Amino acid sequence: MESNIKALDDYPQEWHKNIWPPFTQLSSSKPPQRITKADGALLFTENGEPLIDAISSWWVTLHGHSNKYIAKAIYEQAKQLEQVIFADFTHPQAERLAHRLSKLTGLQKLFFSDNGSTAVEVAIKLAFQWWYNQGEQRHHIIAFEDAYHGDTFGAMAVGERNLFTAPFEKMLFPVSRAPWPTTWWGKKDIEEREAEAIKKLEILLQRPTAAVILEPLVQGAGGMKMVRPEFLQAVQNTISKCKTLLIADEVMVGFARTGSLFASKRSNIFPDLICLSKGLTGGCLPMGVTMASEKIFDGFLGDKPEKTFWHGHSFTANPLGCAAANASLDLLEKDPKAYEDFESKHLKHLKELSKHPIIKKVRLTGTIAAFEIETNTEDGYMNIVGKTLKAYAMQNNVFIRPLGNVVYLLPPLCISDSQLKHCYQVIKSGLDQI
Ligand SMILES: Cc1ncc(COP(=O)(O)O)c(C=O)c1O
């Protein structure tokens, strides 16, 4: 990736007339590049120009694009069994995946769905119905400030209310919100901030509460906001006193992103429910799962029909998705060093970059490195400085997608040292020009 880097100056002039893209205001955005091929950490535009995918294509691509081992597993499975109704049948790939994820998470039961939002919907519904099945009406749920849990209604309800959820505000169920004591290099008063957050949580928990939901270690869309494992352990201790369930939304952080297979594991917390998606299939196919403890599962057994969890999706446990997920787990098992040592890959570059005069709040957890750009306008998602840096990076063959003035790198595990170095060099020279 070093020398023959050319500017991407051949953007399409018009949007495709039939496509409605996600998270995009068409009247103020440029039509996107067309990607026709991808390999490892690289995306290729149709004229063959390489782009380093420094954010794993919305945090999904785990081992790298077009991974041959996963592709073969999908191909072999497609020849054997491509889809079957999971309410009446099971199949070997689903059984194998359920067994493996149960062993790895310590939660005995696995409920399949389609994506991150549905994995969260399932967890919320399971939590509410579990209490209902106990004959105890608990409708109160606690989430954290700046959380993001997806775009379906239940997931929106537990996420932070903002510009994105405003049109739906009246239809979202009420949620109490506790502070998220985010930390970064050199942060001084973190113990006090954590203690204040726990105090607020204790007050909120005076109301009987069905569940507390959180993104362990790193809040993603909220701005790559990181907390210490100590805080998560304190949350766990606090809620366990009132029998409230703990839901860990590991849709982004699951599957090695935090340097451990699961962020709950790295934090030494033991959730009742864990939501997984994105890296589950190595990022190759859409699939979500909600892991549940035996205690939750048992609460749904019985003769009364209303005890049943009446929820399911057409593609529940799709065999191709399960085959991809099993293949991805094989790769993780084969080479744990690929993620355990990732922090050190970032560290040398991030330390250097942290000296830059316009950056602040530098932080790093596993494969995720983030910092904020100091500007003279308000921090946050609507700050346009990230767009300027993104455009500069694209011209220099690096794809990033800052969240306002929050810049982050979340590359696939296969990124080479020289590719990662190039990402940091481009960011640095972009910052020099801001
Ligand atoms: C923590 C978290 N939960 C849930 C979701 C929703 O996942 P999906 O986009 O697959 O619906 C996301 C997506 O970014 C996420 O980061």
The ligand as an ORCA input file, in Angstrom:
! r2SCAN-3c Opt
* xyz 0 1
  C     -24.131     -2.212     20.007
  C     -25.045     -2.375     18.847
  N     -26.234     -2.972     19.012
  C     -27.075     -3.170     17.989
  C     -26.768     -2.739     16.712
  C     -27.723     -2.956     15.582
  O     -27.229     -3.910     14.699
  P     -27.799     -4.019     13.209
  O     -27.310     -2.813     12.491
  O     -27.216     -5.278     12.691
  O     -29.282     -4.064     13.306
  C     -25.538     -2.107     16.493
  C     -25.174     -1.628     15.153
  O     -24.253     -0.908     14.942
  C     -24.655     -1.917     17.588
  O     -23.467     -1.316     17.434
*
